[in-house]
Amino acid sequence: QLRLVESGGGLVQPGGSLIISCAASGLTLDDYYIGWFRQAPGKEREGVSYISPRAGRTTYADSVKGRFTITRDSVKNMVYLQMNSLQFEDTAVYYCAARIISRPGPTLRPVDWSYWGQGTQVTVSS
């Protein structure tokens, strides 16, 4: 059974950094795209970043380019999101998502993704 579990969220000051993790089970990272999404109160869920299977190519939303970095550990079946220079607007519940390998690949639209974790809260506040 495929399962995604996020962890590492918390409270951080503006300008600070945080790394959140996604533990994947029931799949191999060589066969699935893994993405990070977020949803702020009163807003729609939006794509943040994803990493492709095998080649590990990365894609970022314009709002996080240069600040966030997605990485993976295929041995541990973990995907991470390193978030730097955090801003108030980054406050949201962050979700990990998965989609099986496909051509063409997915976009950052949530509708393109099949499996979801329960989310982890990230709050940027002074």
C-alpha positions in Angstrom: 0.0 0.0 0.0 1.4 3.4 -1.0 1.8 5.8 1.8 3.3 9.3 2.2 4.1 10.8 5.6 5.3 14.3 6.0 7.3 15.6 9.0 9.5 18.5 10.1 7.0 21.3 10.0 7.1 24.0 12.7 7.4 27.6 13.5 10.2 29.7 12.0 11.0 33.4 11.9 11.0 35.3 8.6 14.3 34.8 6.9 14.8 31.5 8.6 15.2 28.0 7.2 13.4 24.7 7.7 13.6 21.3 6.1 10.6 19.1 5.8 10.6 15.4 4.9 8.4 13.0 3.1 8.7 9.3 3.9 7.4 7.2 1.1 6.5 3.5 1.4 4.8 1.1 -1.0 6.7 2.6 -3.9 10.1 3.1 -5.3 11.4 6.6 -6.1 12.7 5.3 -9.4 9.1 4.9 -10.6 7.4 7.9 -9.2 7.4 11.6 -9.4 7.4 13.1 -5.9 6.1 16.6 -5.4 5.5 19.2 -2.7 2.4 21.3 -2.5 1.0 23.7 0.0 -2.3 25.2 1.0 -2.7 28.4 3.0 -5.9 29.2 4.9 -8.6 30.3 2.5 -6.5 29.6 -0.6 -6.3 26.8 -3.1 -3.7 24.1 -2.9 -0.7 25.1 -5.1 2.4 23.3 -6.4 5.7 24.1 -4.9 8.2 21.7 -6.5 8.7 18.2 -7.8 11.5 15.8 -8.6 11.3 13.3 -11.4 12.1 9.6 -11.1 15.4 8.2 -12.3 17.1 11.4 -13.7 16.0 13.4 -10.7 15.1 16.6 -12.6 13.6 19.3 -10.5 10.9 21.8 -11.1 10.0 24.8 -8.9 7.2 27.3 -8.7 8.4 30.8 -9.5 7.5 31.9 -6.0 10.1 29.6 -4.4 12.8 29.5 -7.0 16.2 30.2 -5.5 14.9 29.7 -2.0 13.6 26.1 -1.9 15.5 22.9 -2.9 13.9 19.5 -3.4 16.2 16.4 -2.9 15.7 12.7 -2.5 17.4 9.8 -0.9 16.5 6.7 -2.9 18.0 4.3 -0.4 15.9 5.6 2.4 12.9 6.4 0.2 12.8 9.9 1.5 12.2 13.2 -0.2 13.1 16.5 1.4 12.3 20.2 0.9 14.9 22.6 2.1 13.3 26.0 2.6 15.5 29.1 3.0 14.7 32.8 3.3 11.2 31.9 4.5 8.5 34.6 4.2 5.2 35.2 5.8 3.6 34.1 2.6 5.2 30.6 2.9 2.9 29.8 5.8 0.8 26.8 4.8 0.2 23.2 5.3 2.7 21.4 3.1 1.8 18.2 1.4 3.8 15.5 -0.2 2.3 13.9 -3.4 3.2 11.1 -5.8 2.5 10.2 -9.4 3.7 7.2 -11.2 6.2 7.7 -14.0 4.5 8.9 -17.2 5.1 10.7 -20.5 4.5 13.5 -20.5 5.3 14.2 -16.9 3.1 16.1 -14.5 2.8 19.8 -13.9 2.5 21.6 -10.6 -1.3 21.4 -10.8 -2.6 19.3 -7.9 -5.0 17.5 -10.3 -2.1 15.8 -12.0 -1.1 14.0 -8.8 -2.6 10.7 -7.5 -1.4 10.1 -4.0 -1.2 12.5 -1.0 0.1 12.6 2.5 -1.7 14.2 5.4 0.5 17.4 5.5 2.7 19.2 7.9 2.2 22.8 9.1 4.8 25.4 8.4 4.3 28.8 10.1 6.5 31.8 9.4 6.0 34.3 12.1 7.9 36.8 14.2 
